[in-house]
Amino acid sequence: MKRLLLMLAVAGALWSAACSGNGIVNPPPPVGKYSKASLNGQYAFVTNGESFTGGLSATPLARTGSFTADGITPKFL
């Protein structure tokens, strides 16, 4: 009986820890002197989530891509 209670307590603690919070993690700002011109080279990205297009139903959304940055700060007209 003690073993069952212990397992239930551990399972409850793990479930509570996994389901708490809103899932938003704010990374710390980068250290050093960076600018848009520091972005140089080839980069790849992957993102996924859900898209709510009205109503309560969610549509899965996934994007992948790549880009090459040349370190030149864009000039806006």
C-alpha atoms as one frame of an Amber mdcrd trajectory, in Angstrom:
protein
   0.000   0.000   0.000   2.849   2.387   0.831   4.468   1.654  -2.517   1.230
   2.468  -4.369   0.828   5.751  -2.505   4.447   6.652  -3.224   4.025   5.915
  -6.941   0.828   7.991  -7.068   2.545  10.868  -5.290   5.514  10.750  -7.687
   3.223  10.536 -10.724   1.177  13.464  -9.428   4.297  15.553  -8.825   5.633
  14.822 -12.313   2.276  15.616 -13.919   1.996  18.836 -11.951   5.501  19.928
 -12.938   4.901  19.103 -16.606   1.576  20.906 -16.793   2.414  24.040 -14.860
   3.240  27.400 -16.384   2.340  28.733 -19.760   5.279  27.256 -21.670   6.769
  30.636 -22.562  10.489  30.817 -21.934  12.202  34.163 -22.346  15.856  33.685
 -23.255  18.407  36.054 -21.759  19.689  38.847 -23.990  22.935  38.134 -25.824
  26.137  39.287 -24.199  28.435  41.385 -26.347  28.170  43.998 -29.032  25.890
  42.607 -31.723  24.047  44.334 -34.529  22.219  43.284 -37.676  25.583  43.391
 -39.416  26.787  40.610 -37.083  24.382  38.175 -38.766  26.574  36.537 -41.361
  26.451  33.021 -42.821  23.884  30.326 -43.531  21.067  29.645 -41.073  18.241
  27.116 -40.884  15.079  27.309 -38.816  12.263  24.991 -37.777   9.092  26.033
 -36.007   5.806  24.338 -35.249   2.616  25.030 -33.382  -1.062  25.574 -34.009
  -3.003  28.135 -35.981  -6.408  29.284 -34.750  -8.403  30.566 -37.714 -11.628
  31.412 -35.967 -13.618  29.231 -33.675 -12.115  26.790 -31.241 -10.475  24.363
 -33.664  -6.719  24.448 -34.107  -4.907  23.556 -37.313  -1.374  22.168 -36.986
   1.264  24.467 -38.444   4.886  23.632 -39.250   7.502  25.671 -41.090  11.081
  24.998 -42.087  13.437  27.139 -44.065  16.874  28.562 -44.515  18.443  31.872
 -45.360  21.850  33.316 -46.036  22.827  36.577 -44.350  25.646  38.674 -45.704
  26.147  40.950 -42.711  24.898  44.063 -44.446  22.431  46.156 -42.501  19.370
  46.764 -44.686  18.680  50.347 -45.706  15.080  51.464 -45.618  13.882  54.028
 -48.111
